[in-house]
Amino acid sequence: MTSLGTNRGPYSIDSMVVSHRDAAITTILNSEPFDNLVKNISEAYDYEIGYIPEGYEHRPDLISNLFYGTPGNWWLLMIVNNIEDPFEGFYINQRILIPKL
């Protein structure tokens, strides 16, 4: 995986602070590195194939925990599998792409 920032977490993108409703919010969304990652997601990672086991349907957090040992990568599973709403995807025995981190 290409390094996209100085952070060394699972997504390696530097965060930025933005103001929203008079509060400081730390985010990676709508940043150039994040937008580039999303546009080039098929080239950013190597993938393996996974299948949703019973009891994990509609739960990207549990699927992330199963494959990565942390629920924090739920958003990555949704992006690479083109799922906007977990209730519209992640069905039992569904074939999904699992990015190798």
A tleap script that builds the chain and sets N, CA, C and O, in Angstrom:
source leaprc.protein.ff14SB
mol = sequence {
  NMET THR SER LEU GLY THR ASN ARG GLY PRO
  TYR SER ILE ASP SER MET VAL VAL SER HIE
  ARG ASP ALA ALA ILE THR THR ILE LEU ASN
  SER GLU PRO PHE ASP ASN LEU VAL LYS ASN
  ILE SER GLU ALA TYR ASP TYR GLU ILE GLY
  TYR ILE PRO GLU GLY TYR GLU HIE ARG PRO
  ASP LEU ILE SER ASN LEU PHE TYR GLY THR
  PRO GLY ASN TRP TRP LEU LEU MET ILE VAL
  ASN ASN ILE GLU ASP PRO PHE GLU GLY PHE
  TYR ILE ASN GLN ARG ILE LEU ILE PRO LYS
  CLEU
}
set mol.1.N position { 0.836 -1.175 0.000 }
set mol.1.CA position { 0.000 0.000 0.000 }
set mol.1.C position { 0.881 1.239 0.000 }
set mol.1.O position { 1.894 1.282 0.699 }
set mol.2.N position { 0.520 2.199 -0.744 }
set mol.2.CA position { 1.243 3.454 -0.810 }
set mol.2.C position { 0.981 4.267 0.448 }
set mol.2.O position { -0.156 4.361 0.909 }
set mol.3.N position { 2.031 4.853 0.999 }
set mol.3.CA position { 1.873 5.718 2.160 }
set mol.3.C position { 1.341 7.069 1.702 }
set mol.3.O position { 1.887 7.669 0.776 }
set mol.4.N position { 0.301 7.542 2.332 }
set mol.4.CA position { -0.331 8.790 1.928 }
set mol.4.C position { -0.178 9.895 2.951 }
set mol.4.O position { -0.785 10.954 2.793 }
set mol.5.N position { 0.614 9.688 3.998 }
set mol.5.CA position { 0.781 10.734 4.993 }
set mol.5.C position { 1.753 10.329 6.074 }
set mol.5.O position { 2.357 9.258 6.008 }
set mol.6.N position { 1.905 11.176 7.062 }
set mol.6.CA position { 2.841 10.892 8.139 }
set mol.6.C position { 2.233 10.002 9.213 }
set mol.6.O position { 2.972 9.369 9.967 }
set mol.7.N position { 0.909 9.934 9.305 }
set mol.7.CA position { 0.282 9.019 10.248 }
set mol.7.C position { 0.567 7.601 9.788 }
set mol.7.O position { 0.738 7.364 8.592 }
set mol.8.N position { 0.622 6.671 10.699 }
set mol.8.CA position { 0.907 5.294 10.327 }
set mol.8.C position { -0.212 4.362 10.755 }
set mol.8.O position { 0.028 3.191 11.046 }
set mol.9.N position { -1.435 4.878 10.795 }
set mol.9.CA position { -2.600 4.057 11.102 }
set mol.9.C position { -2.990 3.243 9.888 }
set mol.9.O position { -2.265 3.233 8.894 }
set mol.10.N position { -4.119 2.562 9.947 }
set mol.10.CA position { -4.518 1.685 8.846 }
set mol.10.C position { -4.760 2.411 7.543 }
set mol.10.O position { -4.683 1.786 6.485 }
set mol.11.N position { -5.050 3.704 7.567 }
set mol.11.CA position { -5.295 4.405 6.311 }
set mol.11.C position { -4.197 5.389 5.973 }
set mol.11.O position { -4.181 5.904 4.856 }
set mol.12.N position { -3.298 5.671 6.861 }
set mol.12.CA position { -2.099 6.491 6.614 }
set mol.12.C position { -2.375 7.804 5.903 }
set mol.12.O position { -1.625 8.182 5.003 }
set mol.13.N position { -3.402 8.488 6.271 }
set mol.13.CA position { -3.720 9.795 5.696 }
set mol.13.C position { -3.675 10.823 6.819 }
set mol.13.O position { -4.257 10.621 7.884 }
set mol.14.N position { -2.983 11.916 6.571 }
set mol.14.CA position { -2.933 12.973 7.575 }
set mol.14.C position { -4.320 13.574 7.773 }
set mol.14.O position { -5.075 13.755 6.818 }
set mol.15.N position { -4.636 13.873 9.005 }
set mol.15.CA position { -5.922 14.502 9.300 }
set mol.15.C position { -5.782 16.017 9.216 }
set mol.15.O position { -4.679 16.564 9.190 }
set mol.16.N position { -6.931 16.671 9.175 }
set mol.16.CA position { -6.948 18.133 9.203 }
set mol.16.C position { -8.065 18.552 10.143 }
set mol.16.O position { -8.994 17.786 10.403 }
set mol.17.N position { -7.968 19.758 10.643 }
set mol.17.CA position { -8.980 20.288 11.551 }
set mol.17.C position { -9.834 21.285 10.775 }
set mol.17.O position { -9.311 22.195 10.132 }
set mol.18.N position { -11.149 21.106 10.840 }
set mol.18.CA position { -12.083 22.021 10.195 }
set mol.18.C position { -13.077 22.511 11.243 }
set mol.18.O position { -13.251 21.881 12.287 }
set mol.19.N position { -13.715 23.618 10.963 }
set mol.19.CA position { -14.711 24.168 11.866 }
set mol.19.C position { -16.099 23.792 11.366 }
set mol.19.O position { -16.411 23.955 10.187 }
set mol.20.N position { -16.921 23.293 12.269 }
set mol.20.CA position { -18.297 22.948 11.936 }
set mol.20.C position { -19.180 23.321 13.118 }
set mol.20.O position { -19.010 22.795 14.218 }
set mol.21.N position { -20.113 24.221 12.890 }
set mol.21.CA position { -21.009 24.690 13.950 }
set mol.21.C position { -20.239 25.137 15.187 }
set mol.21.O position { -20.567 24.766 16.314 }
set mol.22.N position { -19.223 25.932 14.950 }
set mol.22.CA position { -18.392 26.497 16.012 }
set mol.22.C position { -17.623 25.452 16.820 }
set mol.22.O position { -17.223 25.711 17.955 }
set mol.23.N position { -17.419 24.272 16.234 }
set mol.23.CA position { -16.624 23.239 16.897 }
set mol.23.C position { -15.482 22.830 15.969 }
set mol.23.O position { -15.640 22.795 14.749 }
set mol.24.N position { -14.344 22.525 16.558 }
set mol.24.CA position { -13.196 22.042 15.776 }
set mol.24.C position { -13.333 20.537 15.598 }
set mol.24.O position { -13.434 19.798 16.578 }
set mol.25.N position { -13.336 20.083 14.350 }
set mol.25.CA position { -13.506 18.672 14.018 }
set mol.25.C position { -12.245 18.190 13.308 }
set mol.25.O position { -11.775 18.836 12.371 }
set mol.26.N position { -11.697 17.063 13.747 }
set mol.26.CA position { -10.555 16.454 13.075 }
set mol.26.C position { -11.089 15.403 12.113 }
set mol.26.O position { -11.871 14.535 12.499 }
set mol.27.N position { -10.657 15.490 10.847 }
set mol.27.CA position { -11.198 14.605 9.820 }
set mol.27.C position { -10.170 14.360 8.722 }
set mol.27.O position { -9.197 15.102 8.585 }
set mol.28.N position { -10.402 13.305 7.942 }
set mol.28.CA position { -9.646 13.074 6.712 }
set mol.28.C position { -10.541 13.281 5.502 }
set mol.28.O position { -10.059 13.318 4.370 }
set mol.29.N position { -11.851 13.416 5.736 }
set mol.29.CA position { -12.802 13.568 4.640 }
set mol.29.C position { -12.605 14.885 3.914 }
set mol.29.O position { -12.220 15.891 4.511 }
set mol.30.N position { -12.875 14.863 2.618 }
set mol.30.CA position { -12.767 16.040 1.757 }
set mol.30.C position { -11.374 16.639 1.730 }
set mol.30.O position { -11.205 17.825 1.444 }
set mol.31.N position { -10.377 15.818 2.026 }
set mol.31.CA position { -9.000 16.253 1.862 }
set mol.31.C position { -8.490 15.688 0.542 }
set mol.31.O position { -9.005 14.679 0.059 }
set mol.32.N position { -7.508 16.314 -0.032 }
set mol.32.CA position { -6.976 15.839 -1.314 }
set mol.32.C position { -6.447 14.406 -1.223 }
set mol.32.O position { -6.736 13.608 -2.115 }
set mol.33.N position { -5.679 14.040 -0.177 }
set mol.33.CA position { -5.209 12.653 -0.099 }
set mol.33.C position { -6.350 11.640 0.001 }
set mol.33.O position { -6.294 10.582 -0.626 }
set mol.34.N position { -7.388 11.957 0.786 }
set mol.34.CA position { -8.516 11.040 0.908 }
set mol.34.C position { -9.273 10.932 -0.406 }
set mol.34.O position { -9.620 9.831 -0.834 }
set mol.35.N position { -9.530 12.067 -1.047 }
set mol.35.CA position { -10.228 12.044 -2.338 }
set mol.35.C position { -9.442 11.243 -3.368 }
set mol.35.O position { -10.033 10.506 -4.157 }
set mol.36.N position { -8.118 11.375 -3.371 }
set mol.36.CA position { -7.289 10.600 -4.292 }
set mol.36.C position { -7.337 9.111 -3.967 }
set mol.36.O position { -7.365 8.277 -4.873 }
set mol.37.N position { -7.348 8.773 -2.674 }
set mol.37.CA position { -7.455 7.370 -2.281 }
set mol.37.C position { -8.753 6.774 -2.795 }
set mol.37.O position { -8.756 5.680 -3.359 }
set mol.38.N position { -9.859 7.486 -2.603 }
set mol.38.CA position { -11.163 6.980 -3.038 }
set mol.38.C position { -11.205 6.835 -4.560 }
set mol.38.O position { -11.722 5.842 -5.072 }
set mol.39.N position { -10.667 7.815 -5.286 }
set mol.39.CA position { -10.659 7.744 -6.750 }
set mol.39.C position { -9.817 6.582 -7.263 }
set mol.39.O position { -10.141 5.976 -8.284 }
set mol.40.N position { -8.748 6.276 -6.561 }
set mol.40.CA position { -7.804 5.247 -7.012 }
set mol.40.C position { -7.798 4.035 -6.092 }
set mol.40.O position { -6.769 3.375 -5.939 }
set mol.41.N position { -8.938 3.738 -5.479 }
set mol.41.CA position { -9.004 2.684 -4.466 }
set mol.41.C position { -8.596 1.322 -5.027 }
set mol.41.O position { -8.006 0.514 -4.310 }
set mol.42.N position { -8.900 1.059 -6.286 }
set mol.42.CA position { -8.565 -0.252 -6.847 }
set mol.42.C position { -7.057 -0.442 -6.977 }
set mol.42.O position { -6.585 -1.577 -7.043 }
set mol.43.N position { -6.297 0.648 -7.014 }
set mol.43.CA position { -4.846 0.564 -7.139 }
set mol.43.C position { -4.124 0.781 -5.807 }
set mol.43.O position { -2.918 0.550 -5.715 }
set mol.44.N position { -4.843 1.218 -4.784 }
set mol.44.CA position { -4.213 1.568 -3.520 }
set mol.44.C position { -3.875 0.344 -2.665 }
set mol.44.O position { -3.000 0.421 -1.803 }
set mol.45.N position { -4.550 -0.771 -2.888 }
set mol.45.CA position { -4.380 -1.955 -2.053 }
set mol.45.C position { -4.284 -3.211 -2.909 }
set mol.45.O position { -4.718 -3.231 -4.061 }
set mol.46.N position { -3.712 -4.250 -2.328 }
set mol.46.CA position { -3.886 -5.604 -2.834 }
set mol.46.C position { -5.089 -6.152 -2.085 }
set mol.46.O position { -5.372 -5.729 -0.964 }
set mol.47.N position { -5.798 -7.091 -2.698 }
set mol.47.CA position { -7.041 -7.586 -2.116 }
set mol.47.C position { -7.042 -9.095 -1.992 }
set mol.47.O position { -6.359 -9.804 -2.731 }
set mol.48.N position { -7.827 -9.563 -1.036 }
set mol.48.CA position { -8.183 -10.967 -0.978 }
set mol.48.C position { -9.708 -11.031 -0.974 }
set mol.48.O position { -10.379 -10.028 -0.735 }
set mol.49.N position { -10.235 -12.194 -1.235 }
set mol.49.CA position { -11.684 -12.384 -1.284 }
set mol.49.C position { -12.155 -12.922 0.061 }
set mol.49.O position { -11.546 -13.832 0.625 }
set mol.50.N position { -13.231 -12.357 0.563 }
set mol.50.CA position { -13.839 -12.835 1.792 }
set mol.50.C position { -15.322 -13.067 1.575 }
set mol.50.O position { -15.901 -12.591 0.598 }
set mol.51.N position { -15.927 -13.798 2.488 }
set mol.51.CA position { -17.361 -14.070 2.447 }
set mol.51.C position { -17.951 -13.736 3.812 }
set mol.51.O position { -17.327 -13.987 4.843 }
set mol.52.N position { -19.132 -13.179 3.813 }
set mol.52.CA position { -19.780 -12.756 5.059 }
set mol.52.C position { -20.304 -13.983 5.799 }
set mol.52.O position { -21.167 -14.692 5.281 }
set mol.53.N position { -19.796 -14.242 7.000 }
set mol.53.CA position { -20.304 -15.383 7.768 }
set mol.53.C position { -21.627 -15.054 8.460 }
set mol.53.O position { -21.962 -13.888 8.666 }
set mol.54.N position { -22.357 -16.087 8.809 }
set mol.54.CA position { -23.623 -15.909 9.534 }
set mol.54.C position { -23.353 -15.171 10.839 }
set mol.54.O position { -22.380 -15.458 11.536 }
set mol.55.N position { -24.216 -14.226 11.160 }
set mol.55.CA position { -24.062 -13.419 12.364 }
set mol.55.C position { -23.318 -12.110 12.123 }
set mol.55.O position { -23.240 -11.266 13.016 }
set mol.56.N position { -22.770 -11.938 10.919 }
set mol.56.CA position { -22.012 -10.734 10.586 }
set mol.56.C position { -22.703 -9.899 9.512 }
set mol.56.O position { -22.170 -8.878 9.079 }
set mol.57.N position { -23.887 -10.331 9.083 }
set mol.57.CA position { -24.593 -9.599 8.040 }
set mol.57.C position { -24.923 -8.182 8.519 }
set mol.57.O position { -25.298 -7.972 9.672 }
set mol.58.N position { -24.776 -7.224 7.612 }
set mol.58.CA position { -25.070 -5.805 7.866 }
set mol.58.C position { -24.211 -5.196 8.976 }
set mol.58.O position { -24.591 -4.183 9.563 }
set mol.59.N position { -23.053 -5.805 9.272 }
set mol.59.CA position { -22.197 -5.311 10.361 }
set mol.59.C position { -20.757 -5.141 9.887 }
set mol.59.O position { -19.907 -5.980 10.186 }
set mol.60.N position { -20.472 -4.063 9.149 }
set mol.60.CA position { -19.099 -3.860 8.690 }
set mol.60.C position { -18.098 -3.728 9.834 }
set mol.60.O position { -16.918 -4.032 9.660 }
set mol.61.N position { -18.557 -3.276 11.004 }
set mol.61.CA position { -17.658 -3.174 12.155 }
set mol.61.C position { -17.203 -4.552 12.621 }
set mol.61.O position { -16.031 -4.741 12.949 }
set mol.62.N position { -18.122 -5.514 12.653 }
set mol.62.CA position { -17.767 -6.873 13.065 }
set mol.62.C position { -16.912 -7.563 12.001 }
set mol.62.O position { -16.003 -8.328 12.327 }
set mol.63.N position { -17.207 -7.290 10.736 }
set mol.63.CA position { -16.423 -7.869 9.642 }
set mol.63.C position { -14.993 -7.330 9.698 }
set mol.63.O position { -14.034 -8.084 9.528 }
set mol.64.N position { -14.854 -6.034 9.934 }
set mol.64.CA position { -13.536 -5.434 10.078 }
set mol.64.C position { -12.782 -6.068 11.243 }
set mol.64.O position { -11.595 -6.370 11.125 }
set mol.65.N position { -13.456 -6.268 12.347 }
set mol.65.CA position { -12.832 -6.884 13.512 }
set mol.65.C position { -12.399 -8.313 13.205 }
set mol.65.O position { -11.345 -8.753 13.664 }
set mol.66.N position { -13.199 -9.038 12.435 }
set mol.66.CA position { -12.891 -10.417 12.064 }
set mol.66.C position { -11.628 -10.488 11.211 }
set mol.66.O position { -10.757 -11.321 11.463 }
set mol.67.N position { -11.522 -9.625 10.209 }
set mol.67.CA position { -10.403 -9.685 9.279 }
set mol.67.C position { -9.177 -8.902 9.737 }
set mol.67.O position { -8.053 -9.275 9.399 }
set mol.68.N position { -9.370 -7.812 10.507 }
set mol.68.CA position { -8.259 -6.934 10.878 }
set mol.68.C position { -7.947 -6.901 12.372 }
set mol.68.O position { -6.914 -6.372 12.783 }
set mol.69.N position { -8.839 -7.468 13.182 }
set mol.69.CA position { -8.615 -7.412 14.620 }
set mol.69.C position { -9.018 -6.090 15.240 }
set mol.69.O position { -8.707 -5.834 16.404 }
set mol.70.N position { -9.714 -5.234 14.477 }
set mol.70.CA position { -10.218 -3.956 14.968 }
set mol.70.C position { -11.479 -3.586 14.190 }
set mol.70.O position { -11.544 -3.837 12.987 }
set mol.71.N position { -12.476 -2.999 14.838 }
set mol.71.CA position { -13.672 -2.572 14.113 }
set mol.71.C position { -13.460 -1.275 13.341 }
set mol.71.O position { -14.340 -0.867 12.583 }
set mol.72.N position { -12.319 -0.620 13.514 }
set mol.72.CA position { -12.085 0.706 12.959 }
set mol.72.C position { -11.981 0.802 11.448 }
set mol.72.O position { -12.038 1.908 10.911 }
set mol.73.N position { -11.832 -0.304 10.745 }
set mol.73.CA position { -11.704 -0.261 9.287 }
set mol.73.C position { -13.013 -0.566 8.566 }
set mol.73.O position { -13.008 -0.932 7.391 }
set mol.74.N position { -14.125 -0.416 9.265 }
set mol.74.CA position { -15.437 -0.677 8.664 }
set mol.74.C position { -15.658 0.179 7.436 }
set mol.74.O position { -16.208 -0.300 6.444 }
set mol.75.N position { -15.241 1.438 7.477 }
set mol.75.CA position { -15.456 2.378 6.379 }
set mol.75.C position { -14.701 1.947 5.123 }
set mol.75.O position { -15.189 2.136 4.009 }
set mol.76.N position { -13.506 1.365 5.301 }
set mol.76.CA position { -12.722 0.918 4.159 }
set mol.76.C position { -13.416 -0.243 3.452 }
set mol.76.O position { -13.450 -0.293 2.223 }
set mol.77.N position { -13.966 -1.171 4.223 }
set mol.77.CA position { -14.712 -2.286 3.628 }
set mol.77.C position { -15.907 -1.782 2.836 }
set mol.77.O position { -16.223 -2.319 1.774 }
set mol.78.N position { -16.568 -0.757 3.344 }
set mol.78.CA position { -17.720 -0.206 2.633 }
set mol.78.C position { -17.291 0.474 1.340 }
set mol.78.O position { -17.946 0.308 0.311 }
set mol.79.N position { -16.196 1.240 1.375 }
set mol.79.CA position { -15.742 1.945 0.177 }
set mol.79.C position { -15.325 0.969 -0.910 }
set mol.79.O position { -15.774 1.085 -2.050 }
set mol.80.N position { -14.465 0.001 -0.571 }
set mol.80.CA position { -13.948 -0.887 -1.619 }
set mol.80.C position { -15.015 -1.817 -2.184 }
set mol.80.O position { -14.876 -2.313 -3.302 }
set mol.81.N position { -16.075 -2.055 -1.423 }
set mol.81.CA position { -17.149 -2.910 -1.912 }
set mol.81.C position { -18.335 -2.114 -2.435 }
set mol.81.O position { -19.397 -2.665 -2.723 }
set mol.82.N position { -18.129 -0.785 -2.554 }
set mol.82.CA position { -19.139 0.112 -3.114 }
set mol.82.C position { -20.493 -0.020 -2.398 }
set mol.82.O position { -21.542 -0.119 -3.034 }
set mol.83.N position { -20.439 -0.019 -1.073 }
set mol.83.CA position { -21.646 -0.125 -0.257 }
set mol.83.C position { -21.813 1.183 0.503 }
set mol.83.O position { -20.944 1.569 1.285 }
set mol.84.N position { -22.928 1.861 0.271 }
set mol.84.CA position { -23.187 3.132 0.939 }
set mol.84.C position { -23.955 2.954 2.238 }
set mol.84.O position { -23.804 3.756 3.160 }
set mol.85.N position { -24.769 1.925 2.323 }
set mol.85.CA position { -25.584 1.661 3.507 }
set mol.85.C position { -25.372 0.199 3.891 }
set mol.85.O position { -25.633 -0.684 3.074 }
set mol.86.N position { -24.906 -0.086 5.114 }
set mol.86.CA position { -24.638 -1.488 5.473 }
set mol.86.C position { -25.876 -2.375 5.410 }
set mol.86.O position { -25.751 -3.592 5.276 }
set mol.87.N position { -27.071 -1.788 5.503 }
set mol.87.CA position { -28.283 -2.603 5.402 }
set mol.87.C position { -28.635 -2.943 3.961 }
set mol.87.O position { -29.549 -3.727 3.706 }
set mol.88.N position { -27.904 -2.349 3.018 }
set mol.88.CA position { -28.071 -2.656 1.596 }
set mol.88.C position { -26.918 -3.518 1.089 }
set mol.88.O position { -26.724 -3.642 -0.120 }
set mol.89.N position { -26.174 -4.096 1.977 }
set mol.89.CA position { -25.040 -4.941 1.612 }
set mol.89.C position { -24.598 -5.766 2.799 }
set mol.89.O position { -25.215 -5.727 3.864 }
set mol.90.N position { -23.529 -6.510 2.610 }
set mol.90.CA position { -22.994 -7.383 3.644 }
set mol.90.C position { -24.021 -8.429 4.070 }
set mol.90.O position { -24.383 -8.538 5.242 }
set mol.91.N position { -24.475 -9.191 3.078 }
set mol.91.CA position { -25.412 -10.292 3.324 }
set mol.91.C position { -24.643 -11.582 3.578 }
set mol.91.O position { -23.492 -11.708 3.158 }
set mol.92.N position { -25.256 -12.530 4.253 }
set mol.92.CA position { -24.630 -13.827 4.525 }
set mol.92.C position { -24.158 -14.438 3.209 }
set mol.92.O position { -24.896 -14.471 2.225 }
set mol.93.N position { -22.925 -14.918 3.209 }
set mol.93.CA position { -22.266 -15.562 2.065 }
set mol.93.C position { -21.973 -14.618 0.906 }
set mol.93.O position { -21.561 -15.078 -0.158 }
set mol.94.N position { -22.173 -13.319 1.077 }
set mol.94.CA position { -21.825 -12.358 0.028 }
set mol.94.C position { -20.310 -12.329 -0.134 }
set mol.94.O position { -19.574 -12.321 0.852 }
set mol.95.N position { -19.855 -12.313 -1.368 }
set mol.95.CA position { -18.427 -12.215 -1.699 }
set mol.95.C position { -18.023 -10.748 -1.607 }
set mol.95.O position { -18.646 -9.889 -2.232 }
set mol.96.N position { -16.975 -10.458 -0.824 }
set mol.96.CA position { -16.509 -9.082 -0.694 }
set mol.96.C position { -14.991 -9.026 -0.889 }
set mol.96.O position { -14.289 -10.025 -0.731 }
set mol.97.N position { -14.511 -7.840 -1.234 }
set mol.97.CA position { -13.076 -7.598 -1.319 }
set mol.97.C position { -12.568 -7.159 0.043 }
set mol.97.O position { -13.186 -6.327 0.708 }
set mol.98.N position { -11.438 -7.723 0.453 }
set mol.98.CA position { -10.804 -7.375 1.718 }
set mol.98.C position { -9.441 -6.769 1.385 }
set mol.98.O position { -8.549 -7.491 0.938 }
set mol.99.N position { -9.256 -5.457 1.592 }
set mol.99.CA position { -7.938 -4.857 1.336 }
set mol.99.C position { -6.895 -5.429 2.284 }
set mol.99.O position { -7.139 -5.564 3.482 }
set mol.100.N position { -5.734 -5.763 1.739 }
set mol.100.CA position { -4.623 -6.228 2.577 }
set mol.100.C position { -3.910 -4.997 3.135 }
set mol.100.O position { -3.361 -4.192 2.382 }
set mol.101.N position { -3.924 -4.863 4.429 }
set mol.101.CA position { -3.281 -3.701 5.070 }
set mol.101.C position { -1.909 -4.065 5.565 }
set mol.101.O position { -1.213 -3.222 6.131 }
savepdb mol mol.pdb
quit
